């Protein structure tokens, strides 16, 4: 049985242990066991067989760097304030622990607030000008 095939039969605690060996950190909270097994299997295979070709790794890196949400938008500072005028009304959103405060209510995402304001599905970062409109 190959190392990759044996991953399939590992108990969750062993998968977590193996993930920590491979990445020097615990797996993300709430990750499913099947996904964790796939990640461990892939990394084990990459180590055994050399991983992705350099050209593919560079292409993937360039794609992630070209993401339409700027890095600053993904990590708003605590106590930041966003203001958006919509249909003649100024809407103010504050970044608070656990999400975003808007009209005395805390939301987990900017998209939920954009939906509250417009009544339509919007990308919250785009609505508040944190993302390119292209």
N, C-alpha and C positions, 0 to 999 in steps of 0.2 A: 504494500500500500504506500503510495506517495505521500509526501508531507502535506500536499494540498488536499488529497482525499481524506486524510486523517483530521483535518480541521473541521470537517462536516460533523464529526462525532464528538467534538469537544463540548464539555459542559460550559455554561456561560462564564463561570468564574475563571476557567482556564483560558477562554477567549479573551476576557478582560486582561488577564495576566500577560497573554501573548501580545495583545495590542499595546500594553504599556512597555513591553520589551522593544517592540518595533518602532514606536513613536515617542517613547520617553514621556508619555502622559496618558492619563486614563481616557477611555473612549467618551464621546459626547453623552450627556445624560439622556436617557430615554431611547437610546438606539436599540433597535430590535435585534434579537439574537441572530436571525438569518442575515441581516445586513452586516452585523459585526463579523460573522463568519466569512462573508464574502470579502470584506476589507482585509481581514487577516490572511485569507487564502491568496488574495491578489498580491499583497505585500510579500508574502512568503515566496510566491512564484517570481515576483520581480527580483528578489534577492537571489534566488536560485538561477534564474535565466537572464538576468541583466536588466529587466525593466523595459520601459519604452525607449525607442530610439531617440537620440539627441534631437533630431529634427522635429519629432512629434512633441517632445517635452517643450521645446522652444515655441512651437506653435500654440500649444495649450497655455503657456505662460503669456504670450502676446494677446491671446483672446481674453484672458482674465484681466489683463492690464487695460484693455480697451472697453471694459464694462461701462455702461452708460451712467451708472450711479457713482459719483466721485467718492473717494474714500472718506472725505470729510462728512458726507451726508449719512454714511452708515454709522458714524459715531458722533452724534451730537453731544456737545458738552452739557453736563448737568446745569440746570438753570438757564439753558438757552431759550430764546423766545422766537417763535415763528409768527409772522403776520401775513395774512392774505386778504386782499380785498376781493369780494365776490358779490356781484350784483349790487354794488354801492354800499355794502356792509363790510366793515373791517373785522376779520376773525383772528383772534389771538390764541396761540397754543404755546404752552410752556412745557419744557422737558422736565419731567419729575421722575423720582425713583419708581420704577415699575411701568413707565409708559409716558403718556402725554396728557396734560390737563387741558380741558376745553370746557368752558361754561360749567365749572364746578363738578365735572365728572372726569374720571381717569380712563383713558383708552389705551389699549395695548399697541395700537398701530396708528400711523398717520392716515392710512387708507380708510380706516373706520371713521375718522374725523372728516375726511374729505367726502365720504358717502353721506355723513350726517349733514354736512353743509350743502351739498349739491343735490342730494337725492339720487345720485347716479354712482356707478362704480368708477372710481378714479384710482390711479396710483397715488398714494399719499405723498411720496417724495416728489413726484412730478407736479402734483397740485400745489405744493408749497415751494416749488422752485429749486428743489435740491437735485433735480435730475434734468438732463437735456430734454428738450421737447422734440428732438429729431427722431 
